[in-house]
């Protein structure tokens, strides 16, 4: 079996596992959250939502070591496997210490947050304080989950890591619904969530023992390599802190300039269409250890091939759903959210589909820079974009409202893509065109043709719906066939066929 083809098939398989690990808990949340909301009531359900949001924010206490662990474990396994125990123990020790310190600080500040920051009504303030204290107690386990998952991902055992991620995430959304039905208090619910996370941590330890039998946990004999880990993680942390500002500033600008209603018209389509980036995020997660392993072995040519192949395949996968949303934006919003949303947000949704496509493609050079040990470049790019994005968003929102917010985010994402492509090309020693997948003219022509055909289908929807449906099916089928023969290379097709064949053979 060709090694390059095998690597592509493995990355594709791991991408599917990552996607399921993210999508299954989201699907479960879609069904169980209404149950929790109905039984808890708006105020107490809002507290649960705050607990989730605070937990997401407190993950910043991992100091960027989640991705650093993946990268350094993959590097160690291929450079010097004897260092595996030292690196793994060091990474987990740092995250455990950070979790204990961060959790203790948050637990002590919980009463102040409830009184001053969240302005809780008196009847639920005591329950809120107790709940947030449990959130503080849970932080060490949250960071442990991140670190232990990073070890498995660094070893490219995405089967084990995603099985446990699905278990942990599903428990975090199911337990509040179950607790709400049986009448449990919010602190009790969060204690059960904490217990579930601690249990999954133990399961991770068992899985790591199975996947990496040579790893032995111990107190690090030397903390000298902590500087290396923390340096990498520090740049990741910069990106993790700046990225939410880049992602959400447009909503604050809309609220301040155009009013809260505009935020609602913008947020719903934004949240809907950006969910499609799960595909790219899943692919990037599987690429990080694979590219790190190739870079460690000095196989830059194979790294470039894998990046280029991934970019071609990702564009082919992302284009049909985003083109459909672009063409049928008014109709989709009318069906999903009503005529007012269709009138107010259709243009913004169309602009956002372009941004999501660019953002999806940008995930690949982004993770390439991490694999090549240059986390400083994405962080510096994000800081540069911040300086441009904030004033640009204010200007465009004042001039164009919701469409201006979407345009500002699209411009920022396009700039991010260009900077990351240039950085990845410089690190890998290949052209920007190669990093982008090559065959740019063919890909662009095929995608523009698909969008044009779907716009024709959308124009015929109210007059001749059957013809519209026929054009949709024919145009997407034609795009996929054209992509298979005209955009994807023979090696890409072989990798896809090999993966499909392995799935077919695994069926009973």
Secondary structure, DSSP 8 states (H G I E B T S, - for coil): --HHHHHHHHHHHHHHHHHHHHHHHHHHHHHHHHHHHHHHHHHHHHHHHHHHHHHHHHGGGGTTHHHHHHHHHHHHHHH-GGGHHHHHHHHHHHHHHHHHHHHHHHHHHHHHIIIIIS---HHHHHHHHHHHHHHHHHHHHHHHHHHHHHHHHHTT-HHHHHHHHHHHHHHHHHHHHHHHHHT--HHHHHHHHHHHHHHHHHHHHHHHHHH-TT------S--TTHHHHHHHHHHHHHHHHHHHHHHHHHHHHHHHHT-HHHHHHHHHHHHHHHTTHHHHHHHHHHHHHHHHHHHHTT-HHHHHHHHHHHHHHHHHHHHHHHHHHHHTHHHHHHHHH-HHHHHHHHHHHHHHHHHHHHHHHHHHHHHHHHHTT-HHHHHHHHHHHHHHHHHHHHHHHHHHTHHHHHHHHHHHHHHHHHHHHHHHHHHHTS-HHHHTTS-HHHHHHHHHHHHHHHHHHHHTTTT-HHHHHHHHHHHHHHHHHHIIIIIS-HHHHHHHHHHHHHHHHH--
